[in-house]
Amino acid sequence: MVSASRVLVWSETDSPVGPITLAMTGKGLCRLDFAKGAQAPLFLERWAKEWLGSIQLERNDLELRSVAQQLNEYFEGNRRRFDVPVDLYGTAFQKLVWQQLQTIPYGEVRSYKDVAQAMGAPKAVRAVGGANNRNPVSIIVPCHRVVGSNGSLVGYGGGLEIKEFLLGLEGALPRQARA
């Protein structure tokens, strides 16, 4: 494993929704982004500076091979749960939201209001949306499973077409979104 504080290992993998950039500390996966090509390391460095301070960015496809393999299995329809350690960086509230997102089963959706209520903060719907948008490891922490209260596909960092693809893959596309 890599050092938890000094080295951030990263890799890219192909997927049906385009390239995905993965990054990991010694504790686990800390970023999953829909890659921006040659810009990916620059975005990782900017994010790492905010949350980790000074780091060494090191590409290591072998180190992240098991994560890429689990994502491939997911996209092939052969994996419903991920067995990937995560190392999440965010505010205390964001981490609570991300923890709640991990309870949403494969093939199901919840509204932002449902998530807020499940957290015991029914008035925090907008804050839940904001935390959902800042999820650093989408797909693994399934923020795509959160929809508007009327079932509409609202907000997704990777773009609504990717959210629609992921929900379709899981058989969870809300009826209102199919129109």
C-alpha positions in Angstrom: 0.0 0.0 0.0 1.0 3.6 -0.5 1.8 6.1 2.3 -1.4 7.6 3.7 -0.1 11.1 3.8 2.5 11.8 1.1 1.6 9.8 -2.0 -1.6 9.9 -4.0 -1.7 7.0 -6.4 -3.9 7.4 -9.5 -4.9 5.6 -12.6 -7.4 5.8 -15.4 -9.8 3.1 -16.6 -12.2 2.9 -19.6 -15.9 2.5 -19.1 -19.1 2.7 -21.1 -19.5 6.3 -19.8 -16.0 7.3 -20.8 -12.7 7.3 -19.0 -12.7 7.3 -15.2 -9.9 8.6 -13.1 -9.2 6.8 -9.8 -7.1 8.1 -6.9 -6.2 6.4 -3.7 -4.4 7.1 -0.5 -2.9 4.3 1.7 -6.3 4.1 3.4 -8.5 3.7 0.3 -10.1 5.2 -2.7 -10.5 8.9 -2.3 -11.5 10.1 -5.8 -13.4 8.7 -8.7 -13.9 11.2 -11.5 -15.1 11.1 -15.0 -11.7 11.8 -16.5 -10.7 15.0 -18.3 -7.9 13.4 -20.3 -4.5 15.0 -19.8 -6.2 17.4 -17.4 -6.9 14.6 -14.9 -3.7 14.9 -12.9 -4.1 18.7 -12.7 -7.6 18.3 -11.2 -6.3 15.6 -8.8 -3.5 17.9 -7.7 -5.9 20.8 -7.1 -8.2 18.6 -5.0 -5.4 17.0 -3.1 -3.9 20.4 -2.2 -7.3 21.4 -0.6 -7.7 18.2 1.4 -4.3 16.6 1.8 -1.8 19.4 1.6 1.5 18.6 -0.1 1.5 15.3 -1.9 3.4 13.4 -4.5 1.1 12.3 -7.4 2.1 8.9 -8.8 0.4 7.0 -11.6 0.2 3.3 -10.7 -2.3 1.3 -12.7 -1.4 -1.9 -10.9 -2.2 -0.5 -7.5 -5.7 0.4 -8.6 -6.3 -2.6 -10.8 -8.8 -4.2 -8.3 -10.9 -1.1 -8.2 -10.9 -0.9 -12.0 -11.9 -4.6 -12.1 -14.8 -4.1 -9.7 -16.0 -1.1 -11.9 -15.8 -3.3 -15.0 -17.9 -6.0 -13.2 -20.4 -3.4 -12.3 -20.7 -2.1 -15.8 -21.0 -5.7 -17.1 -24.0 -6.2 -14.7 -22.0 -8.7 -12.6 -21.5 -6.6 -9.4 -24.1 -4.9 -7.2 -21.9 -4.0 -4.3 -18.4 -2.7 -4.1 -15.7 -4.1 -1.8 -13.5 -1.1 -2.0 -12.1 0.7 1.0 -12.8 4.4 0.8 -11.0 7.4 2.3 -13.5 10.2 2.1 -12.5 13.8 2.5 -15.2 16.4 3.2 -17.1 18.2 6.0 -18.7 16.2 8.8 -22.1 16.8 7.3 -21.0 15.7 3.8 -19.5 12.5 5.3 -22.9 11.8 7.0 -24.7 12.2 3.7 -22.2 10.0 1.9 -22.6 7.3 4.6 -26.4 7.5 4.1 -26.0 7.2 0.3 -24.2 3.9 0.8 -27.4 2.4 2.3 -29.4 2.9 -0.9 -29.6 -0.6 -2.5 -28.6 -1.3 -6.0 -31.6 -0.8 -8.3 -33.4 1.6 -6.1 -33.6 5.4 -5.8 -34.3 7.9 -3.0 -35.2 11.5 -3.2 -33.0 14.2 -1.6 -35.9 14.6 0.9 -35.8 10.8 1.7 -32.0 11.1 2.4 -32.5 14.1 4.6 -35.3 12.4 6.6 -33.2 9.2 7.0 -30.4 11.3 8.5 -32.8 12.9 10.9 -32.5 16.3 9.3 -35.7 16.7 7.3 -35.2 20.4 6.6 -31.7 19.8 5.2 -32.8 18.9 1.7 -30.7 21.5 -0.1 -27.7 20.7 2.0 -28.1 17.1 1.2 -28.1 18.1 -2.5 -24.9 20.1 -2.0 -23.2 17.2 -0.3 -24.4 14.8 -2.9 -22.8 17.0 -5.6 -19.5 17.0 -3.8 -19.3 13.2 -3.5 -15.6 12.4 -4.2 -16.2 8.7 -5.2 -19.3 8.6 -7.3 -20.6 5.2 -8.3 -18.9 3.5 -5.3 -20.8 5.9 -3.1 -24.0 5.8 -5.2 -25.0 9.5 -5.4 -26.6 8.7 -8.8 -29.4 6.9 -6.9 -30.7 10.2 -5.6 -33.4 11.9 -7.6 -35.9 14.8 -7.3 -39.0 14.3 -5.2 -41.0 13.9 -8.4 -38.6 11.2 -9.7 -36.8 13.6 -12.1 -33.1 13.2 -12.7 -31.7 16.4 -11.2 -28.0 17.1 -10.7 -25.1 14.9 -11.2 -21.4 15.9 -11.3 -20.7 13.6 -14.2 -23.7 14.9 -16.2 -27.3 13.8 -16.4 -26.6 11.4 -19.3 -24.2 9.4 -17.1 -26.7 9.4 -14.2 -29.4 8.2 -16.6 -27.0 5.5 -17.9 -26.1 4.2 -14.4 -29.8 4.1 -13.3 -30.7 2.3 -16.5 -27.9 -0.2 -15.9 -29.3 -0.9 -12.4 -32.9 -1.0 -13.7 -33.8 1.9 -11.5 -34.6 4.7 -14.0 -37.6 6.5 -12.5 -40.8 6.5 -14.7 -40.7 10.3 -15.0 -37.2 10.2 -16.3 -38.0 7.7 -19.1 -40.3 10.1 -21.0 
